[in-house]
């Protein structure tokens, strides 16, 4: 009799464990799909930015007479601004020009008062076409 109760108890644990494993499998599949889509989105954005950068470099070279060595030197200068030569561009904290609350150069507008944040580099901010309200993804 005790063994029968023990078997029922163990069977309950086995069923719960199987249900938990199935739920984890579904969650993993969902996370995998979400991450895959995010990687595809980021790859597309990187490709667009690389295309824009190459176009600018070629226009500067062909029309402006700027040598590639000069462009590379400017890239190194910008890279070194944060004290690290790591191939990354880093935004910086700033203050809103209107309400003087903390903001960041990557933001287009202050999250407190919606004033435009003009400080910062062009590539830090989302690109817009026609209207500041409609970001264009690159």
VEXDREN-2710 file (C-alpha; in Angstrom, 1 decimal):
% VEXDREN-2710
k/r/px/py/pz
1/UNK/0.0/0.0/0.0
2/UNK/2.8/2.4/0.9
3/UNK/4.5/1.6/-2.3
4/UNK/1.4/2.4/-4.3
5/UNK/1.1/5.8/-2.6
6/UNK/4.8/6.4/-3.3
7/UNK/4.3/5.5/-7.0
8/UNK/1.4/7.9/-7.3
9/UNK/3.5/10.6/-5.7
10/UNK/6.5/10.0/-8.0
11/UNK/4.2/9.8/-11.0
12/UNK/2.9/13.3/-10.1
13/UNK/6.4/14.7/-9.9
14/UNK/7.3/13.1/-13.2
15/UNK/4.2/14.6/-14.9
16/UNK/5.0/18.0/-13.5
17/UNK/8.6/17.8/-14.6
18/UNK/7.5/16.8/-18.1
19/UNK/5.1/19.7/-18.2
20/UNK/7.9/22.1/-17.1
21/UNK/10.3/20.7/-19.7
22/UNK/7.6/21.2/-22.4
23/UNK/7.0/24.8/-21.3
24/UNK/10.8/25.5/-21.3
25/UNK/11.0/24.0/-24.8
26/UNK/8.3/26.3/-26.0
27/UNK/9.9/29.3/-24.3
28/UNK/13.2/28.4/-25.9
29/UNK/11.7/28.1/-29.3
30/UNK/10.0/31.5/-28.9
31/UNK/13.2/33.2/-27.7
32/UNK/15.2/31.6/-30.5
33/UNK/12.8/33.0/-33.1
34/UNK/12.8/36.4/-31.5
35/UNK/16.6/36.5/-31.3
36/UNK/16.9/35.3/-34.9
37/UNK/14.6/38.1/-36.0
38/UNK/16.6/40.6/-34.0
39/UNK/19.9/39.5/-35.6
40/UNK/18.4/39.8/-39.1
41/UNK/17.2/43.3/-38.2
42/UNK/20.6/44.4/-36.9
43/UNK/22.4/42.8/-39.9
44/UNK/20.1/44.8/-42.2
45/UNK/20.8/48.0/-40.2
46/UNK/24.5/47.4/-40.4
47/UNK/24.4/46.8/-44.1
48/UNK/22.5/50.0/-44.6
49/UNK/25.0/52.0/-42.5
50/UNK/27.9/50.5/-44.3
51/UNK/26.3/51.4/-47.6
52/UNK/25.8/55.0/-46.4
53/UNK/29.4/55.2/-45.2
54/UNK/30.8/53.9/-48.4
55/UNK/28.7/56.4/-50.4
56/UNK/30.0/59.3/-48.3
57/UNK/33.6/58.1/-48.6
58/UNK/33.3/57.9/-52.3
59/UNK/31.6/61.3/-52.7
60/UNK/34.3/62.9/-50.5
61/UNK/37.1/61.2/-52.5
62/UNK/35.6/61.8/-56.0
63/UNK/34.1/65.3/-55.5
64/UNK/35.9/66.7/-52.5
65/UNK/39.4/65.5/-53.2
66/UNK/39.7/64.0/-49.7
67/UNK/42.1/61.1/-49.6
68/UNK/41.2/57.8/-47.9
69/UNK/44.2/58.2/-45.6
70/UNK/42.6/61.5/-44.3
71/UNK/39.3/59.8/-43.8
72/UNK/41.0/56.9/-41.9
73/UNK/42.9/59.5/-39.7
74/UNK/39.6/61.2/-38.9
75/UNK/38.0/57.9/-38.0
76/UNK/40.9/57.1/-35.6
77/UNK/40.5/60.6/-34.1
78/UNK/36.8/60.1/-33.5
79/UNK/37.4/56.6/-32.1
80/UNK/40.0/57.9/-29.6
81/UNK/37.7/60.6/-28.2
82/UNK/36.4/58.4/-25.5
83/UNK/40.0/57.4/-24.5
84/UNK/39.8/53.9/-26.0
85/UNK/40.8/52.9/-29.5
86/UNK/38.1/50.2/-29.9
87/UNK/36.4/50.9/-33.2
88/UNK/33.3/52.2/-31.4
89/UNK/31.6/55.5/-31.2
90/UNK/30.3/56.3/-27.7
91/UNK/27.7/58.9/-26.8
92/UNK/27.9/60.9/-23.7
93/UNK/25.6/62.2/-21.0
94/UNK/24.5/65.8/-21.5
95/UNK/21.9/68.2/-20.2
96/UNK/18.7/69.3/-21.9
97/UNK/19.2/72.8/-23.2
98/UNK/15.6/73.7/-22.1
99/UNK/14.9/72.0/-18.8
100/UNK/18.6/71.2/-17.9
101/UNK/17.7/67.7/-16.8
102/UNK/20.1/64.8/-17.6
103/UNK/19.9/63.5/-21.2
104/UNK/22.1/61.6/-23.6
105/UNK/23.5/62.6/-27.0
106/UNK/21.9/59.6/-28.6
107/UNK/18.4/61.0/-27.9
108/UNK/16.7/63.2/-30.4
109/UNK/14.5/64.9/-27.8
110/UNK/14.5/65.3/-24.1
111/UNK/12.4/62.6/-22.4
112/UNK/11.2/65.2/-19.9
113/UNK/10.2/68.2/-22.0
114/UNK/10.6/67.0/-25.6
115/UNK/13.1/69.8/-26.5
116/UNK/15.4/68.8/-29.3
117/UNK/18.9/67.5/-28.2
118/UNK/21.2/68.9/-30.9
119/UNK/24.5/68.0/-29.2
120/UNK/26.1/64.8/-30.3
121/UNK/27.1/63.1/-33.6
122/UNK/24.8/62.6/-36.5
123/UNK/25.2/58.8/-36.5
124/UNK/24.1/58.6/-32.8
125/UNK/20.6/59.8/-33.6
126/UNK/17.9/57.9/-35.5
127/UNK/17.7/59.1/-39.1
128/UNK/14.5/60.9/-40.2
129/UNK/13.0/61.6/-43.5
130/UNK/10.7/64.7/-43.8
131/UNK/9.6/64.7/-40.2
132/UNK/11.2/64.3/-36.9
133/UNK/8.3/62.1/-35.9
134/UNK/8.9/59.4/-38.5
135/UNK/12.2/57.6/-37.9
136/UNK/13.7/55.9/-40.9
137/UNK/15.5/52.7/-40.2
138/UNK/18.8/52.2/-42.0
END
